[in-house]
Amino acid sequence: MSHKPAIVTQAEIARAIRAVSAAGLQIIRVVVRRDGVAIETSTGENPSLPTANSEANDDSDFVL
């Protein structure tokens, strides 16, 4: 079985997290999938954490 390169690296995820934080957004969750990474954010004062079955709000996703 051949070795496939990673879709996204740990360094790229860390860079994206730093960029989102620098933009003043609060990170709620980082979701890693086979097709990439989504960083879910909240701009509200009192964000509620999403449940495992809830869908992410399209306005708050940053996909790498």
Legacy VTK file of the C-alpha trace (Angstrom):
# vtk DataFile Version 3.0
C-alpha trace
ASCII
DATASET POLYDATA
POINTS 64 float
0.000 0.000 0.000
1.485 3.333 -1.009
1.863 6.264 1.346
-0.342 9.248 0.433
0.699 12.771 1.362
-1.487 14.548 3.896
-4.337 16.709 2.590
-3.428 19.329 5.182
-0.446 19.463 7.533
-0.312 20.246 11.229
1.626 23.421 10.418
-1.123 24.598 8.035
-3.787 23.959 10.685
-1.767 25.872 13.299
-1.256 28.764 10.851
-4.998 28.917 10.128
-5.858 28.852 13.835
-3.438 31.731 14.505
-4.927 33.720 11.605
-8.499 33.224 12.822
-7.496 34.231 16.359
-5.639 37.285 15.042
-8.809 38.309 13.198
-10.548 38.505 16.574
-12.795 35.488 16.146
-13.367 32.941 18.894
-12.660 29.379 17.770
-15.378 26.957 18.809
-14.186 23.791 17.101
-11.656 22.533 14.552
-13.037 19.726 12.378
-10.608 17.544 10.434
-12.066 15.528 7.563
-10.660 13.587 4.633
-11.263 16.530 2.288
-9.731 19.207 4.510
-10.214 21.160 7.720
-13.004 23.470 8.891
-12.530 25.998 11.692
-15.860 26.902 13.278
-15.974 30.311 14.903
-18.344 32.535 16.820
-18.469 36.307 16.871
-21.147 36.434 19.575
-20.477 37.339 23.200
-21.884 34.094 24.598
-21.383 31.330 22.032
-23.047 27.985 22.546
-20.991 24.937 21.761
-22.405 22.876 18.903
-23.524 19.351 19.648
-22.021 16.344 17.919
-25.068 16.031 15.637
-25.490 19.708 14.765
-24.523 21.118 11.385
-22.033 23.978 11.208
-23.229 27.440 10.252
-21.889 28.167 6.752
-21.106 31.770 7.742
-18.620 30.664 10.381
-16.615 27.975 8.538
-13.126 28.500 7.197
-12.186 25.578 4.992
-8.544 25.032 4.091
LINES 1 65
64 0 1 2 3 4 5 6 7 8 9 10 11 12 13 14 15 16 17 18 19 20 21 22 23 24 25 26 27 28 29 30 31 32 33 34 35 36 37 38 39 40 41 42 43 44 45 46 47 48 49 50 51 52 53 54 55 56 57 58 59 60 61 62 63
